[in-house]
Amino acid sequence: MPLMPGSTVQCINPQCEAKGNWLRAELIGSENCPTCGQELRHVPPPLPRYHLRPRAASARPPLRPR
């Protein structure tokens, strides 16, 4: 399967130093790992880490009498 531009790949060799690291397919230029030479696996790109702050627990305004 040809590597598509913008896709990400990972090495599947358990002994490889690059295992678990996302690599851009267009930067590698081949379907084999540059470190160990094993086949690369297509993976989804890593998601950005958003630092969401919890909302402040503010008191609700009192209900108005009818």
Backbone torsions as a table, in degrees:
resi	resn	phi	psi	omega
1	MET	NA	123.8	-178.9
2	PRO	-69.6	146.4	179.5
3	LEU	-77.6	131.1	-178.3
4	MET	-91.8	146.0	177.0
5	PRO	-63.1	136.6	180.0
6	GLY	88.6	-7.8	179.7
7	SER	-83.1	159.1	179.2
8	THR	-117.8	149.3	-177.6
9	VAL	-135.5	161.2	175.1
10	GLN	-136.4	151.7	174.7
11	CYS	-78.6	142.1	-179.1
12	ILE	-105.1	4.0	179.6
13	ASN	-79.3	120.6	-177.8
14	PRO	-64.7	-23.9	-179.5
15	GLN	-90.7	-2.6	-175.2
16	CYS	-77.7	141.5	177.6
17	GLU	-69.6	-26.8	-178.3
18	ALA	-87.9	1.6	-178.6
19	LYS	-62.6	133.8	178.9
20	GLY	90.9	-7.8	178.1
21	ASN	-96.7	136.8	177.0
22	TRP	-78.8	134.3	178.9
23	LEU	-124.9	140.7	176.1
24	ARG	-77.1	130.1	-175.9
25	ALA	-63.1	-40.1	-176.8
26	GLU	-71.0	-22.2	178.4
27	LEU	-79.8	-27.2	-179.1
28	ILE	-80.0	-46.0	176.9
29	GLY	82.4	0.1	176.4
30	SER	-144.3	173.6	179.7
31	GLU	-95.8	10.4	179.9
32	ASN	-118.5	151.3	-178.9
33	CYS	-65.1	133.4	178.2
34	PRO	-70.6	-18.1	-178.5
35	THR	-86.5	-49.7	-174.3
36	CYS	-115.7	-15.2	178.5
37	GLY	89.2	-1.2	179.0
38	GLN	-76.3	168.2	-179.2
39	GLU	-68.1	143.8	177.9
40	LEU	-95.2	149.9	-179.9
41	ARG	-110.1	135.5	176.9
42	HIS	-72.4	131.5	178.8
43	VAL	-134.9	156.0	175.0
44	PRO	-68.6	151.3	-179.3
45	PRO	-65.4	151.9	179.4
46	PRO	-64.9	142.4	179.2
47	LEU	-80.3	143.6	176.8
48	PRO	-67.0	147.7	179.8
49	ARG	-93.0	112.9	178.2
50	TYR	-93.9	134.5	177.7
51	HIS	-99.9	91.9	-179.0
52	LEU	-88.5	130.9	176.8
53	ARG	-92.2	139.2	176.5
54	PRO	-68.0	147.1	179.1
55	ARG	-69.5	147.1	177.7
56	ALA	-67.5	137.2	179.5
57	ALA	-81.9	90.3	179.7
58	SER	-93.6	150.0	-179.9
59	ALA	-71.5	145.0	176.6
60	ARG	-75.6	146.1	177.8
61	PRO	-67.1	146.6	-179.1
62	PRO	-65.0	149.4	178.9
63	LEU	-73.3	142.0	178.4
64	ARG	-82.0	138.8	177.5
65	PRO	-69.5	149.7	-179.1
66	ARG	-87.9	NA	NA
